[in-house]
């Protein structure tokens, strides 16, 4: 497996009560933009608090980014500010055990504020940079639209998604005209 574009490994034994600040370099941001299929990442920073609980690490942070992506309709550049709070729990690889036959399985799961996503790691370190990169990837709206979207739809002759169309809509329109 290749090294992530924005890798910031932290050894478990180095974790203490001090917060960690991460800032992606220009080269890292460009590589991540290619990976995520967006035009650019002009800024990517994170402030992270770490709490070690044996071989598990609880991560609580805020990621701030300024990205440029294409408008989903017009294709024009669309600058988008992103700010996401995230909470993760790094756990040793293989420590998650799926239910086995005979295990009681709950149908409904209720999560509270103490629950967070689990990320497996191997060895004696966790990669905070990749965790931040994945947080950014999840925050990108693949259907983001800029101010020129309506004009691009009109030029292309695309009607609003809210306009009913199809055989049933035509039949209903004919009935309304007949009244």
ZADO-1210 file (C-alpha; in nm, 4 decimals, padded with zeros to 6 digits):
<atoms>
<atom x="00.0000" y="00.0000" z="00.0000" code="UNK" pos="1"/>
<atom x="00.1325" y="00.3433" z="-00.0901" code="UNK" pos="2"/>
<atom x="00.1884" y="00.6148" z="00.1638" code="UNK" pos="3"/>
<atom x="-00.1067" y="00.8564" z="00.1966" code="UNK" pos="4"/>
<atom x="-00.0686" y="01.2034" z="00.0450" code="UNK" pos="5"/>
<atom x="-00.1098" y="01.3734" z="00.3841" code="UNK" pos="6"/>
<atom x="00.0563" y="01.1388" z="00.6295" code="UNK" pos="7"/>
<atom x="00.1192" y="01.2479" z="00.9881" code="UNK" pos="8"/>
<atom x="00.1996" y="00.9363" z="01.1891" code="UNK" pos="9"/>
<atom x="00.1985" y="00.9697" z="01.5668" code="UNK" pos="10"/>
<atom x="00.3542" y="00.6993" z="01.7827" code="UNK" pos="11"/>
<atom x="00.1325" y="00.5804" z="02.0651" code="UNK" pos="12"/>
<atom x="00.4052" y="00.6369" z="02.3240" code="UNK" pos="13"/>
<atom x="00.4311" y="01.0040" z="02.2172" code="UNK" pos="14"/>
<atom x="00.0665" y="01.0800" z="02.2914" code="UNK" pos="15"/>
<atom x="00.0157" y="01.3131" z="02.5846" code="UNK" pos="16"/>
<atom x="-00.2324" y="01.5830" z="02.6792" code="UNK" pos="17"/>
<atom x="-00.0995" y="01.8385" z="02.4293" code="UNK" pos="18"/>
<atom x="-00.3226" y="01.9122" z="02.1293" code="UNK" pos="19"/>
<atom x="-00.1845" y="01.8435" z="01.7832" code="UNK" pos="20"/>
<atom x="-00.2015" y="02.0963" z="01.4988" code="UNK" pos="21"/>
<atom x="-00.1761" y="01.9763" z="01.1393" code="UNK" pos="22"/>
<atom x="-00.1296" y="02.1826" z="00.8244" code="UNK" pos="23"/>
<atom x="-00.1028" y="02.0299" z="00.4769" code="UNK" pos="24"/>
<atom x="00.1694" y="02.1579" z="00.2462" code="UNK" pos="25"/>
<atom x="00.0980" y="02.2860" z="-00.1036" code="UNK" pos="26"/>
<atom x="00.2179" y="01.9566" z="-00.2540" code="UNK" pos="27"/>
<atom x="00.0020" y="01.7508" z="-00.0145" code="UNK" pos="28"/>
<atom x="-00.3036" y="01.9637" z="-00.0904" code="UNK" pos="29"/>
<atom x="-00.2498" y="01.9255" z="-00.4663" code="UNK" pos="30"/>
<atom x="-00.2168" y="01.5468" z="-00.4324" code="UNK" pos="31"/>
<atom x="-00.5330" y="01.5272" z="-00.2197" code="UNK" pos="32"/>
<atom x="-00.7244" y="01.7415" z="-00.4714" code="UNK" pos="33"/>
<atom x="-00.6295" y="01.4922" z="-00.7442" code="UNK" pos="34"/>
<atom x="-00.7326" y="01.2000" z="-00.5218" code="UNK" pos="35"/>
<atom x="-01.0722" y="01.3561" z="-00.4429" code="UNK" pos="36"/>
<atom x="-01.1372" y="01.4769" z="-00.7991" code="UNK" pos="37"/>
<atom x="-01.1683" y="01.8452" z="-00.7113" code="UNK" pos="38"/>
<atom x="-00.9933" y="02.1476" z="-00.8620" code="UNK" pos="39"/>
<atom x="-00.7882" y="02.2562" z="-00.5601" code="UNK" pos="40"/>
<atom x="-00.7468" y="02.2557" z="-00.1859" code="UNK" pos="41"/>
<atom x="-00.6210" y="02.6002" z="-00.0907" code="UNK" pos="42"/>
<atom x="-00.6091" y="02.5293" z="00.2830" code="UNK" pos="43"/>
<atom x="-00.6252" y="02.2191" z="00.5018" code="UNK" pos="44"/>
<atom x="-00.5686" y="02.2440" z="00.8764" code="UNK" pos="45"/>
<atom x="-00.6797" y="02.0570" z="01.1846" code="UNK" pos="46"/>
<atom x="-00.6653" y="02.0958" z="01.5615" code="UNK" pos="47"/>
<atom x="-00.6801" y="01.7613" z="01.7376" code="UNK" pos="48"/>
<atom x="-00.7011" y="01.6422" z="02.0976" code="UNK" pos="49"/>
<atom x="-00.5814" y="01.2878" z="02.1708" code="UNK" pos="50"/>
<atom x="-00.6659" y="01.0651" z="02.4640" code="UNK" pos="51"/>
<atom x="-00.4882" y="00.7339" z="02.4947" code="UNK" pos="52"/>
<atom x="-00.6784" y="00.4466" z="02.6534" code="UNK" pos="53"/>
<atom x="-00.4391" y="00.1520" z="02.6518" code="UNK" pos="54"/>
<atom x="-00.3910" y="00.0515" z="02.2887" code="UNK" pos="55"/>
<atom x="-00.6885" y="00.2638" z="02.1807" code="UNK" pos="56"/>
<atom x="-00.6740" y="00.6345" z="02.1007" code="UNK" pos="57"/>
<atom x="-00.9703" y="00.8695" z="02.1088" code="UNK" pos="58"/>
<atom x="-00.9345" y="01.1584" z="01.8639" code="UNK" pos="59"/>
<atom x="-01.1493" y="01.4704" z="01.8825" code="UNK" pos="60"/>
<atom x="-01.0839" y="01.7545" z="01.6431" code="UNK" pos="61"/>
<atom x="-01.1853" y="02.0230" z="01.4010" code="UNK" pos="62"/>
<atom x="-01.0820" y="02.0267" z="01.0364" code="UNK" pos="63"/>
<atom x="-01.0883" y="02.3503" z="00.8363" code="UNK" pos="64"/>
<atom x="-01.0387" y="02.3590" z="00.4600" code="UNK" pos="65"/>
<atom x="-01.0889" y="02.5899" z="00.1651" code="UNK" pos="66"/>
<atom x="-01.1546" y="02.3872" z="-00.1487" code="UNK" pos="67"/>
<atom x="-01.2361" y="02.4653" z="-00.5090" code="UNK" pos="68"/>
<atom x="-01.4598" y="02.2163" z="-00.6852" code="UNK" pos="69"/>
<atom x="-01.6615" y="02.2174" z="-01.0048" code="UNK" pos="70"/>
<atom x="-02.0246" y="02.3238" z="-00.9945" code="UNK" pos="71"/>
<atom x="-02.2254" y="02.0057" z="-01.0553" code="UNK" pos="72"/>
<atom x="-02.4343" y="02.1831" z="-01.3213" code="UNK" pos="73"/>
<atom x="-02.2214" y="02.4481" z="-01.4933" code="UNK" pos="74"/>
<atom x="-01.8739" y="02.3048" z="-01.4327" code="UNK" pos="75"/>
<atom x="-01.7541" y="02.6474" z="-01.3164" code="UNK" pos="76"/>
<atom x="-01.5053" y="02.6717" z="-01.0320" code="UNK" pos="77"/>
<atom x="-01.6866" y="02.6844" z="-00.7002" code="UNK" pos="78"/>
<atom x="-01.4932" y="02.7926" z="-00.3894" code="UNK" pos="79"/>
<atom x="-01.6262" y="02.6126" z="-00.0813" code="UNK" pos="80"/>
<atom x="-01.5225" y="02.6658" z="00.2817" code="UNK" pos="81"/>
<atom x="-01.5385" y="02.3476" z="00.4903" code="UNK" pos="82"/>
<atom x="-01.5369" y="02.3184" z="00.8684" code="UNK" pos="83"/>
<atom x="-01.6021" y="01.9786" z="01.0232" code="UNK" pos="84"/>
<atom x="-01.5801" y="01.8522" z="01.3770" code="UNK" pos="85"/>
<atom x="-01.4849" y="01.4872" z="01.3974" code="UNK" pos="86"/>
<atom x="-01.4441" y="01.2160" z="01.6588" code="UNK" pos="87"/>
<atom x="-01.2626" y="00.8898" z="01.5928" code="UNK" pos="88"/>
<atom x="-01.1381" y="00.5970" z="01.7922" code="UNK" pos="89"/>
<atom x="-00.8225" y="00.4265" z="01.6673" code="UNK" pos="90"/>
<atom x="-00.8223" y="00.0573" z="01.7578" code="UNK" pos="91"/>
<atom x="-00.5663" y="-00.2162" z="01.6906" code="UNK" pos="92"/>
<atom x="-00.6273" y="-00.4063" z="01.3662" code="UNK" pos="93"/>
<atom x="-00.8330" y="-00.7166" z="01.4266" code="UNK" pos="94"/>
<atom x="-00.9809" y="-00.5946" z="01.7540" code="UNK" pos="95"/>
<atom x="-01.3256" y="-00.5593" z="01.5994" code="UNK" pos="96"/>
<atom x="-01.5062" y="-00.8921" z="01.6155" code="UNK" pos="97"/>
<atom x="-01.8169" y="-00.9287" z="01.4009" code="UNK" pos="98"/>
<atom x="-02.1082" y="-01.1192" z="01.5560" code="UNK" pos="99"/>
<atom x="-02.0867" y="-01.4974" z="01.5388" code="UNK" pos="100"/>
<atom x="-02.3669" y="-01.7492" z="01.5126" code="UNK" pos="101"/>
<atom x="-02.5508" y="-01.7645" z="01.8430" code="UNK" pos="102"/>
<atom x="-02.4531" y="-01.4095" z="01.9449" code="UNK" pos="103"/>
<atom x="-02.7388" y="-01.1866" z="02.0446" code="UNK" pos="104"/>
<atom x="-02.7776" y="-00.9184" z="01.7794" code="UNK" pos="105"/>
<atom x="-02.9484" y="-00.5888" z="01.8493" code="UNK" pos="106"/>
<atom x="-03.1783" y="-00.4702" z="01.5744" code="UNK" pos="107"/>
<atom x="-03.1720" y="-00.1055" z="01.6761" code="UNK" pos="108"/>
<atom x="-02.8567" y="00.0773" z="01.7738" code="UNK" pos="109"/>
<atom x="-02.8725" y="00.4125" z="01.9451" code="UNK" pos="110"/>
<atom x="-02.5597" y="00.6237" z="01.9405" code="UNK" pos="111"/>
<atom x="-02.4801" y="00.8972" z="02.1859" code="UNK" pos="112"/>
<atom x="-02.2139" y="01.1656" z="02.1884" code="UNK" pos="113"/>
<atom x="-01.9553" y="00.9226" z="02.3284" code="UNK" pos="114"/>
<atom x="-01.9802" y="00.6983" z="02.0225" code="UNK" pos="115"/>
<atom x="-01.7468" y="00.7622" z="01.7327" code="UNK" pos="116"/>
<atom x="-01.6147" y="00.5952" z="01.4185" code="UNK" pos="117"/>
<atom x="-01.3465" y="00.3326" z="01.4685" code="UNK" pos="118"/>
<atom x="-01.0344" y="00.3249" z="01.2537" code="UNK" pos="119"/>
<atom x="-00.8053" y="00.0240" z="01.2688" code="UNK" pos="120"/>
<atom x="-00.4294" y="00.0714" z="01.2840" code="UNK" pos="121"/>
<atom x="-00.1307" y="-00.1609" z="01.2745" code="UNK" pos="122"/>
<atom x="00.1968" y="-00.1283" z="01.4557" code="UNK" pos="123"/>
<atom x="00.2765" y="00.1347" z="01.7159" code="UNK" pos="124"/>
<atom x="00.1443" y="00.4506" z="01.5469" code="UNK" pos="125"/>
<atom x="-00.1707" y="00.6097" z="01.4087" code="UNK" pos="126"/>
<atom x="-00.1924" y="00.8372" z="01.1043" code="UNK" pos="127"/>
<atom x="-00.3708" y="01.1595" z="01.1954" code="UNK" pos="128"/>
<atom x="-00.3122" y="01.3177" z="00.8536" code="UNK" pos="129"/>
<atom x="-00.4964" y="01.0405" z="00.6721" code="UNK" pos="130"/>
<atom x="-00.7803" y="01.0649" z="00.9263" code="UNK" pos="131"/>
<atom x="-00.8110" y="01.4375" z="00.8481" code="UNK" pos="132"/>
<atom x="-00.7951" y="01.3682" z="00.4726" code="UNK" pos="133"/>
<atom x="-01.0773" y="01.1144" z="00.5004" code="UNK" pos="134"/>
<atom x="-01.2808" y="01.3618" z="00.7059" code="UNK" pos="135"/>
<atom x="-01.2402" y="01.6152" z="00.4250" code="UNK" pos="136"/>
<atom x="-01.3379" y="01.3581" z="00.1614" code="UNK" pos="137"/>
<atom x="-01.6622" y="01.2876" z="00.3467" code="UNK" pos="138"/>
<atom x="-01.7381" y="01.6597" z="00.3784" code="UNK" pos="139"/>
<atom x="-01.7184" y="01.7331" z="00.0043" code="UNK" pos="140"/>
<atom x="-02.0631" y="01.7747" z="-00.1505" code="UNK" pos="141"/>
<atom x="-02.0477" y="01.5960" z="-00.4876" code="UNK" pos="142"/>
<atom x="-02.3547" y="01.7876" z="-00.6075" code="UNK" pos="143"/>
<atom x="-02.2523" y="02.1382" z="-00.5009" code="UNK" pos="144"/>
<atom x="-02.3983" y="02.4090" z="-00.7209" code="UNK" pos="145"/>
<atom x="-02.2770" y="02.7607" z="-00.7803" code="UNK" pos="146"/>
<atom x="-02.4662" y="03.0778" z="-00.8600" code="UNK" pos="147"/>
<atom x="-02.4517" y="03.0050" z="-01.2353" code="UNK" pos="148"/>
<atom x="-02.6315" y="02.6694" z="-01.2098" code="UNK" pos="149"/>
<atom x="-02.9790" y="02.8025" z="-01.2954" code="UNK" pos="150"/>
<atom x="-02.8465" y="02.9916" z="-01.5971" code="UNK" pos="151"/>
<atom x="-02.6599" y="02.6815" z="-01.7203" code="UNK" pos="152"/>
<atom x="-02.9802" y="02.4771" z="-01.6866" code="UNK" pos="153"/>
<atom x="-03.1780" y="02.7365" z="-01.8828" code="UNK" pos="154"/>
<atom x="-02.9176" y="02.7511" z="-02.1628" code="UNK" pos="155"/>
<atom x="-02.9197" y="02.3692" z="-02.1835" code="UNK" pos="156"/>
<atom x="-03.3017" y="02.3627" z="-02.1829" code="UNK" pos="157"/>
<atom x="-03.3168" y="02.1673" z="-01.8593" code="UNK" pos="158"/>
<atom x="-03.6325" y="02.2222" z="-01.6600" code="UNK" pos="159"/>
<atom x="-03.6418" y="02.2286" z="-01.2843" code="UNK" pos="160"/>
<atom x="-03.6378" y="01.8919" z="-01.1079" code="UNK" pos="161"/>
<atom x="-03.9565" y="02.0083" z="-00.9377" code="UNK" pos="162"/>
<atom x="-04.1473" y="02.0301" z="-01.2663" code="UNK" pos="163"/>
<atom x="-04.3597" y="01.7140" z="-01.3041" code="UNK" pos="164"/>
<atom x="-04.3036" y="01.5331" z="-01.6328" code="UNK" pos="165"/>
<atom x="-04.3738" y="01.2000" z="-01.7937" code="UNK" pos="166"/>
<atom x="-04.6928" y="01.0245" z="-01.9085" code="UNK" pos="167"/>
<atom x="-04.8785" y="01.0649" z="-01.5789" code="UNK" pos="168"/>
<atom x="-04.7880" y="01.4357" z="-01.5554" code="UNK" pos="169"/>
<atom x="-04.9044" y="01.4851" z="-01.9178" code="UNK" pos="170"/>
<atom x="-05.2342" y="01.3087" z="-01.8444" code="UNK" pos="171"/>
<atom x="-05.2928" y="01.5231" z="-01.5356" code="UNK" pos="172"/>
<atom x="-05.2121" y="01.8413" z="-01.7295" code="UNK" pos="173"/>
<atom x="-05.4621" y="01.7385" z="-02.0014" code="UNK" pos="174"/>
<atom x="-05.7309" y="01.6813" z="-01.7376" code="UNK" pos="175"/>
<atom x="-05.6682" y="02.0234" z="-01.5868" code="UNK" pos="176"/>
<atom x="-05.6983" y="02.1893" z="-01.9299" code="UNK" pos="177"/>
<atom x="-06.0261" y="02.0052" z="-01.9928" code="UNK" pos="178"/>
<atom x="-06.1821" y="02.1579" z="-01.6817" code="UNK" pos="179"/>
</atoms>
